[in-house]
Amino acid sequence: MNKIWKNMAINTLRVVSSLLFPLISFPYISRVLGPERLGTVDFAASVTNYFTLIAGLGIPTYGVIACAKVRGDAEKLKKTVAELLYINLGLNFIAYGIFFVLLFRVEKFAQNKPVLVIYSLTILFTTLGIEWLYSALEDFGYITARSIVFKTISLGLMLLVIKKPEDYLLYTCILVLSTVGSNLLNFVHARKYLKVYRLRELNIQQHIGPVLTFFSASVASTINANTDTVMLGFFKSDYDVGLYSFSVKIKNILVSLNTAVLTVIIPKLSECAAQKKYDEFRALVRKSADIVMFIACAVSIFFSTFSTEAISILGGEKYQPARSAMIVLNVSVIVLGMTWVLGVAVLQPLGRQQDYAKTMWGATVINVALNAVLIPVLGVTGAAVATLATEMFNLMAFWWFTRDFLEKTFPVKNYLKMLLFSVAANAAVRILESKIGPTSPLSVMITAVVLFGALYCLLVFALIPEMRGMAQSLLEIVRGKMTRKNEQ
């Protein structure tokens, strides 16, 4: 348990750095580029994600589980890495072939040809990054250090060279550079796990069935993640995409706090499932859910309550039309938290990929249909509502598929209390802020973060006894005094 908590702390540091850098760069970039050019870049990113998906074929998820199962045997691990890389590289040729055909056949793609071509470099380098290997090995210290270095380089370049809306291609190059650089470093750093084999020495076929199952789920998941942006691009304009992308970026920052917990726990959950240690499995899932809901209830309600100030600070007044979409997407962070726990932390390690895939495809149908109906009428807010409805469907379906295994695992009453405490704390802080009088948005946010954080934590840890153990464990990590009892 000691190692898990330490990995959570390290990965949380990585995520916190991921939050800090956008908080510095995004307000600057959104103001310089404006909604239209920001929308152009984000449209290209969403389109490219589909081709990255084809090249990945579910390996980013399956690779973590497959490598975690054999990480104790060096030779088996090297063969597994080689087999998955061969599959990955072969699929890159297919992905690029489809990409360049569509680039010249689809008018919307042709209009954005330069930015799409630049962004397409991420397809190959995502493969070479083999991030799944590092997650399986729980090498979160290296991932964190590398992440901070390349984010710092990218931030410096953005501030130095992006000066006007016409610099959106330079902005795209910097985004791609951060991916290319970090993934090349990944590939070099992993050389002790890389070995060239002849094809007849490998058993690539054993991975095809599982990979296709994961791929099916990944296709649906990627469609769900990008459909709203792509459909906005076709039905509306780059301006609307820019407004929506602004809201999505804020939501993604909030969600990344939760995924920090799950990224660390997946390898251990896969190991427990393989060894049939189901009591330990359930205990880990419970801990993950407690942390996820603690964070999700806090950040979701806070950034909805102070959405006007957040938009003013992060993007400026020209992004205020995105406020309603931002609030809807923030609410989805709570739903998405438990969706990730049930889907990623339970169904996948237990080998229930078929149930996961069924849910994702059902969600895809709902997402596309709702976007098609709501975007023409409600624009960016319609896309946000479609996302929230889709995540609610996912949560209900995942609960249905895991109810036999996780019966009475989650203290739902505690999670409802966290939500209530978050609403109450935010309301109290908002009332107090109104009594103080008009101040700058930044002053309001700084004061609100401090007051809300203190009040929310006081309510949760004082009135929900089960959460005190989590707080104590985190404090012990900070102090570096984990006891033998916690380790066991």
Buried (B, 14 or more C-beta within 10 A) or exposed (E): BBEBBBBBBBBBBBBBBBBBBBEEBBBBBBBBBBBBBBBBBBBBBBBBBBBBBBBBBBBBBBBBBBBBBBBEEEEEBBBBBBBBBBBBEEBBEEBBEEBBEBBEEEEEBEEBEEBBBBBBBBBBBBBBBBBBBBBBBBBBBBBBEBBBBBBEBBBEBBBEEBEEBEBBBBBBBBBBBBBBBBBEBBBEBBEEBBBEEEEEEBEBEEBEEBBBBBBBBBBBBBBBBBBBBBBBBEBBBBBBBBBBBBBBBBBBBBBBBBBBBBBBBBBBBBBBBBEEBEEBBBBBBBBBBBBBBBBBBBBBBBBBBBBBBBBBBBBBEBBBBBBBBBBBBBBBBBBBBBBBBBBBBBBBBBBBBEBBBBBBBBBBEBBBEBBBEBBEEBBBBBBBBBBBBBBBBBBBBBBEBBEEBBEEBBBEEBBEBBBBBBBBBBEBBBEEBEEEEEEEBEEBBEBBEEBBBEBBBEBBBEEBEEBEEBEEBBEBBEEEEBEEEBEE
